[in-house]
């Protein structure tokens, strides 16, 4: 027998989405280190093409197998991809050969966030060595 759902109180339904919008507006993102950055680093920038014919993008399954080497479940990955998409750090698109599944590319904002993180990691590494 299906469980009865309680009605959502007014104003509570979009709290998570509102939080993501606020992060985007401030330019400060709460990402999972290093998972989200591995995903961002694996994806190609928007507009990158394969042989000038179609977008060079990766499906969730490709990300799970190749970038994360099956260490993360698809449920966790799907949640992170959804969050990164809502933050507009990645863009979903359908590419030839993907069977209608979303493929992803990194947005310019996603590239900025990734570069900032890489610079921070480089600085931390340099400080540890000295």
Buried (B, 14 or more C-beta within 10 A) or exposed (E): EEEEEEEEEEEEEEEEEEEBBEBBEEEEBEBEEEBBBBBBBBBBEBEEEEEEEBBBBBBBEBBBEEBBEEEBEEEBBEEBBEBBBBBBBBBBEEBEEBEEEBBBBBBEBBBEBBEEBEEEEEEEEEEEEE
